[in-house]
Amino acid sequence: MNDEKMPRSTSKDSGGSPDHSLSHADETQNLVERSRIALKIFFDISDGWNLTGDEKVTLLGNPDPATYSAWQHGEHYEVSEEVIERISYIVGIYRALRTIFPSRDLADAWIKRGNQVYGGRPALEVMLAGNLAEVRKYLDAQCT
């Protein structure tokens, strides 16, 4: 068996320098894997928060019912950058709550309790109105 290393392929458009771009298939696979992980994390967090199906759909940006069902059952994983961003905010909120509160039960319950910062409304209500960034920013400030 020959142990010589094969030379890297080079791009004709780059003057012979190594081609570091991902193929379309690699980019698609990367997006699918990132989406799969993000959706798993989202459903784990939202289940811990005891969210309803309608609340989950709203937090994900109101995907059509067939898409949501496929995501929920692990049958389809490709999601938009907007959905990834929404999940990112939710993960940040979750992590901040776990930092602020000594127990998971207290952290998970916080989003449904009235909060004077939001005029007595629960943070979940603010999140469902599309203000995920506002809740994340507030919690991040509490962590510092």
N, C-alpha and C positions, 0 to 999 in steps of 0.2 A: 504494500500500500504506500502511496506517495504522500509524504507529510508536508510537501510544499504548500504554502498558502496561495490561494488563488488571488490574483489582483482584483481590486475593487473595480466595479464597472464605472465608466466615466460618462458624463453627459456630453454629447456633441455640442450643445449650446453653451457649455461652460468652459470651453477652451481646454478640455481634457481633465479638468479637476474632478475629484470624486463627486458622485451624485448622492446627496444626502436626503433627497426628497423621498417621502413615502409614496408608494403606489396608491392609486385610488382604492384598491382593495384593502390595503393596509389602513388607510385613513378611515374607511367605512368600518372595518373591524374594530379600530380604536374607538370610534364613536359608539358603536354598539356595546362594547365592553364598558366604557365610561357610563353610558346610559343605564346598563344593567345594574351596575354598582349603585349609581345614584338612586334609581327606583327602589332597589332593595332597602337602602338606608332610609329613604322617604317613608316607605310602608312600615318599616320597623319603628320609626319615630312616631308616625301618626297613629299606629296601633297603640303604642305606649301612652299617647295622649288621649286615647279613646275617642278619636274623631269619627264622625259619621262618614259614610260614603260621599255624601254631598259636600261636606267640608273638605275632604281629601281632593275631590274633583276641583273645587274652587281654588284651593291652594296650588294645584298643578296648572292652573290657567284655563280651566274648563275645556279639556280635550273632549272630543266626541265620545259618546258612550262606548262604542266598539273599541276605540283606541284605549280608553281607560280600562276596560275589562281585560284587554290583552295585556296591558302593563301589569295589572293587578294579578293576573294568573301566569305571568312570566312567559307569555307567548310572543311578545314583540317588545323590543328594547330600544329601538332608535327614537330618541327624543330631540327636540329642538334646543338650541342654546338658551332660549328663554326659559324652558322647563328646567334645564340644568341650573340656571341662575336662581330660579325660585327655590329649588331644592337646596342650593348652596346657602341661601338665606335661612332656610329652615334648619339646616345643620348647624349654622352659626348660632341661631336662637337656642337650639337644644344644648349645644356645648356651653353657652353662657349660663343657661339655667343650671346645668350640672355643676358649674363652677360656683355659682352664687348660693345654691341651696345645699344643705348637708345630706339630704336624702333624695333618692330618685322620685319618691312619691310626692314630695313637696315641689320638686322641680317640674314634674309632669302636670301637677295640678295648677300651677301658677298661670298658665295661659287661659284658663277658664274662670279664674277669680277676677272680680272687679278690681280695677286698678285706678287710683286717683290720678295718675299721670295721663290716663286716657278718659278723664271725666267720669270715672266709675265704671266704664265699660271694660270687659275683659280684653286682654291682648289678642285673643283669638278673633274677636270681632274686628279688631283693627287689621289683623292679618288677612282675614277674609275679604275685607274691603280693598285689598290690594296694596296694603302698606307694610309689606314684609320688611323692607329696608328700615322703616321707622322703628319697628320693634327691635330689630337687630341692633340698630345704632343705640337705642336706649339701654339695652342689656349690655352691650359692649362697654358703655360708659360706666355701668354699675360694677363691672369686673376690674376696673382700673383703680 
